[in-house]
Amino acid sequence: MAVFRHTTAVAAELRTALAADLRPYQVRGVSWLRETIEAHGGAVLADEMGLGKTLQAIGYLVGRADEGPQVVVCPTSLVGNWAHEIARFAPDLRTMLDIQDFFRVSSGSARVSIAALPQRWIALNVLDPADY
């Protein structure tokens, strides 16, 4: 029953925070991410291609936007997709290639860029391995 209540609360929050109508399994995915990361410090969201993992991750990011910069590490080929999806579904998140509210770096330059980061707290890392 607690899982149902938590998922229902997350659904209500996401209706106002995201410009998207999530399917029930996607809402449960965001809820699960929150629960699992809170309990274990991290989580892996993996399923079939095309079921909305990026949107679920964005739903999670929106809920943590006030906690500090967030990093998405992905292949160079997906940087544009992440920027587009964030602008489409969470236009209040700012996407930048330097430390701001949201930090996005391509995996091809990740070693250099992450090593060059100033000593600042990063609230969340999202790794999108896609085609590794």
C-alpha positions as semicolon CSV with decimal commas, in nm:
position;residue;x (nm);y (nm);z (nm)
1;M;0,000;0,000;0,000
2;A;0,290;0,238;0,074
3;V;0,426;0,186;-0,279
4;F;0,087;0,276;-0,424
5;R;0,061;0,592;-0,212
6;H;0,415;0,700;-0,300
7;T;0,361;0,638;-0,672
8;T;0,029;0,827;-0,662
9;A;0,202;1,126;-0,496
10;V;0,480;1,119;-0,756
11;A;0,219;1,109;-1,035
12;A;0,050;1,421;-0,896
13;E;0,383;1,603;-0,873
14;L;0,491;1,504;-1,224
15;R;0,162;1,625;-1,375
16;T;0,265;1,979;-1,281
17;A;0,645;1,947;-1,315
18;L;0,665;1,780;-1,659
19;A;0,512;1,875;-1,990
20;A;0,428;1,511;-2,059
21;D;0,162;1,252;-1,986
22;L;0,355;0,963;-1,839
23;R;0,225;0,610;-1,865
24;P;0,165;0,438;-1,531
25;Y;0,482;0,227;-1,564
26;Q;0,684;0,545;-1,629
27;V;0,545;0,712;-1,316
28;R;0,631;0,397;-1,123
29;G;0,981;0,413;-1,275
30;V;1,036;0,767;-1,143
31;S;0,893;0,665;-0,806
32;W;1,119;0,358;-0,800
33;L;1,423;0,572;-0,888
34;R;1,349;0,803;-0,596
35;E;1,297;0,516;-0,352
36;T;1,599;0,319;-0,466
37;I;1,842;0,610;-0,480
38;E;1,725;0,727;-0,137
39;A;1,773;0,379;0,009
40;H;2,088;0,269;-0,175
41;G;2,256;0,581;-0,314
42;G;2,207;0,484;-0,678
43;A;1,999;0,287;-0,925
44;V;2,008;0,139;-1,274
45;L;1,704;0,190;-1,492
46;A;1,715;-0,059;-1,777
47;D;1,443;-0,194;-2,004
48;E;1,360;-0,236;-2,369
49;M;1,443;0,048;-2,604
50;G;1,165;0,301;-2,655
51;L;0,989;0,268;-2,319
52;G;1,083;0,612;-2,192
53;K;1,397;0,578;-1,978
54;T;1,512;0,928;-2,078
55;L;1,175;1,077;-1,983
56;Q;1,181;0,888;-1,652
57;A;1,531;1,018;-1,582
58;I;1,418;1,372;-1,664
59;G;1,123;1,324;-1,427
60;Y;1,370;1,230;-1,159
61;L;1,597;1,527;-1,242
62;V;1,306;1,771;-1,218
63;G;1,235;1,652;-0,865
64;R;1,596;1,725;-0,765
65;A;1,652;2,049;-0,957
66;D;1,680;2,257;-0,639
67;E;1,949;2,032;-0,491
68;G;2,234;2,153;-0,711
69;P;2,405;2,086;-1,044
70;Q;2,328;1,758;-1,215
71;V;2,549;1,575;-1,463
72;V;2,440;1,367;-1,760
73;V;2,720;1,171;-1,924
74;C;2,623;1,029;-2,261
75;P;2,768;0,955;-2,603
76;T;2,824;1,263;-2,818
77;S;2,550;1,137;-3,051
78;L;2,293;1,173;-2,769
79;V;2,380;1,521;-2,637
80;G;2,135;1,683;-2,879
81;N;1,863;1,432;-2,789
82;W;1,904;1,500;-2,416
83;A;1,891;1,878;-2,475
84;H;1,582;1,841;-2,695
85;E;1,400;1,610;-2,452
86;I;1,476;1,836;-2,154
87;A;1,357;2,145;-2,343
88;R;1,043;1,959;-2,450
89;F;0,945;1,793;-2,121
90;A;1,111;2,008;-1,853
91;P;1,161;2,357;-1,999
92;D;1,235;2,503;-1,655
93;L;1,561;2,306;-1,636
94;R;1,852;2,490;-1,790
95;T;2,091;2,283;-1,998
96;M;2,446;2,404;-2,037
97;L;2,786;2,270;-2,119
98;D;2,933;2,418;-1,805
99;I;2,833;2,401;-1,439
100;Q;2,493;2,560;-1,391
101;D;2,162;2,408;-1,283
102;F;2,220;2,117;-1,516
103;F;2,552;1,999;-1,656
104;R;2,569;1,795;-1,975
105;V;2,889;1,650;-2,112
106;S;2,948;1,410;-2,396
107;S;3,121;1,083;-2,312
108;G;3,391;1,147;-2,570
109;S;3,521;1,438;-2,366
110;A;3,406;1,315;-2,025
111;R;3,753;1,236;-1,890
112;V;3,881;1,584;-1,972
113;S;3,567;1,778;-1,881
114;I;3,493;1,601;-1,555
115;A;3,858;1,630;-1,449
116;A;3,840;2,004;-1,520
117;L;3,532;2,062;-1,305
118;P;3,576;2,312;-1,025
119;Q;3,545;2,176;-0,674
120;R;3,164;2,201;-0,653
121;W;2,900;1,968;-0,524
122;I;2,724;1,774;-0,799
123;A;2,385;1,657;-0,676
124;L;2,326;1,381;-0,928
125;N;2,494;1,191;-1,210
126;V;2,302;1,024;-1,492
127;L;2,500;0,789;-1,713
128;D;2,338;0,705;-2,046
129;P;2,553;0,436;-2,206
130;A;2,325;0,402;-2,511
131;D;2,558;0,270;-2,778
132;Y;2,875;0,197;-2,576
